[in-house]
Amino acid sequence: MASPSSRIESLPRDARESIPVSRRAKRGFFWNQIGGILDYGLFLVFSVLVARALGAREFGLYGTVVSYAAFGLMLISLGMDRAIHVFVPQFEEEKRKAVFLVRRLLRIRLTMGLAVAAALFLISPLLMAATGQVRVGGLLRWMGVYVISMGLSSLFLAYFSARLDLKKARLTKAAIQLVNVIGAVWIYQYGAGAAAVLILLSATVALTALAFAWLGRDVFSDPGDAADLGEVRSFCRSQTVMEVLSFITGKNADIIMLNLLLAGTLQVGYYNVSAALTLAISTMLISGAGDIGLSATSMMVQKGEPDQLHRAWRFRLKTSIILTVPLMVLSFAIAPTLVRTLLSESYLPAADVFRVAIAGQILMSLMGGGAHGDILLTSGHHRTVRTLRISFGAVNVALNLLLIPDWGAAGAAAATAIAAVGLVLSEFVALRRIQPVVLPGRVMISMFAASIAAAALVFWSSLSGWTFLLVGVLEFIAVFSLLAWILKPFDAEDAPVFRRAGFPADRMVRFLCRSS
């Protein structure tokens, strides 16, 4: 007899979407989490292999070209991914309007992507030559396929996420990421330059776009009803500004400024290694809550249940702290050994850059990360978020100009960390004006302290290399798990969430919840 989950997967799309939102959200979270762990884990393996194969300077060249291409991708984003996350759930009862919306956004993005690809091919060599970056310009002109394919892939993934239907998409993306790893192994064994890595990336991103188009073919075949997109346009305008600002406060803008201010790619190589490690370590275990969190928040806002929204917000903060802060604290403590073992002695300067970046991520996670912004975005306060990001975008640029000349990659990481932490704090203050929310202080303090205690035991180990990493991680997990069991970070209010989640989460109530 088929299991309930397999029967659900075999249902027609309309029948699947008649399943309660809570059940669909749980299934979507599960597959988003599994796919995210595979995706980020394979991305980390890919980055390590490529970094070892290319060396710091050539790896910096590769990172610089990708960052300039990401600027082109930002130009075609226009807030459309976020709009799908917010408005497709609002069309829950009007499926044809959702199809019309997604189809319209796909046409716009493809048109914009073709324009940016043409501009990269014609203009980028001249612009880069004017700044003394001839190799960057020569490689960048061929990145149009990457920009178009990445833009379409992200739009389709937003659509799957908004429908809470992610199993096939996430597994497909992870499988294609495995192709990247296989290609990186070949590059590592036989030797190649940045151009080979960029060709590999462009090919696999194009393959992802084609696979997602097949999985989302109902967008092209289903009938669509014209909808008034005035509110969507307003939202996209605000989001476009915010995406520009997110780019400014993110790693790609830092890499571009490092390249321009220091006229080289060595510091970019150190920064790129740090960014790859930080992204994988800080995001891998919470990847399931990312886009699903925004879509689920939009649904709860539409239902008008503030108490449920508040409980979900608190639970998300606590879970994020437990899943991210311990691993980040351990990584901060053993950063030199981590970099030396995964890469080589030549990358050791990246350890200090990584410590600066991961410290910023620890503070962000302790204060709630993106959970505050999701509620603001989905409850009609996207202009507030836009204003805050304008302010902290300016702060990041100013700090980059101040710190990069003297501190290089570490200065860029510090500028981004300061601006990002300030933004999270400001979003929390803005959220408090519309919701009576309080940060879970007990969980923040106790889990941070438990992480430091567990990391301290590992830090003083006499082992080294891969043995140190393997044994140290196992020791850390054992000690932190024991402390978490003693401290019990969740309370009676969180117990129903675990029980509703089903196996195996329902078995964790008595271990993690007080007064359950």
Summary of the structure (lengths in Angstrom):
residues: 516
radius of gyration: 22.6
end to end distance: 35.2
largest distance: 67.3
contacts: 1827
relative contact order: 0.11
helix: 84%
strand: 0%
